[in-house]
Amino acid sequence: MLEFLPLYGGDKIYAIIEIGGKQYKVAPKQTIEVERLGVPEGDVVEVDRVLFIGGDGNTVVGNPTIKGARVMATSLGEAKGEKIIVFKYKPKVRYRNKRGHRQIHTKILINQIIEG
């Protein structure tokens, strides 16, 4: 017998959301790293840019977003990413410039996916 899970936070549901100009496929109880949001640790993050909700045969596609759909998440704090080396070089003029950069990310835990 097929089991029907409502679109309110079942384990087999997933969504595609947009945060900081990037798209992420998320599911409940999943942890992801996104661009820095400036949200303190422990605060609730509500993402309303939901592009797609799917799972268990249920599919809702937005145009471009789904009206009323939200993804509720909890901030787990900020952390620095891997170091990236930026090296500029021009031949024959003795120009060398070496710099490092570490991007700051926010870790979030997805709590539930709510269809509008």
Beta strands, then each sheet from edge to edge (+ up, - down):
strand 1: 14-19
strand 2: 22-26
strand 3: 31-35
strand 4: 44-47
strand 5: 50-55
strand 6: 58-61
strand 7: 70-90
strand 8: 95-114
sheet 1: 2+ 1- 5+ 6-
sheet 2: 3+ 8- 7+ 4-
end
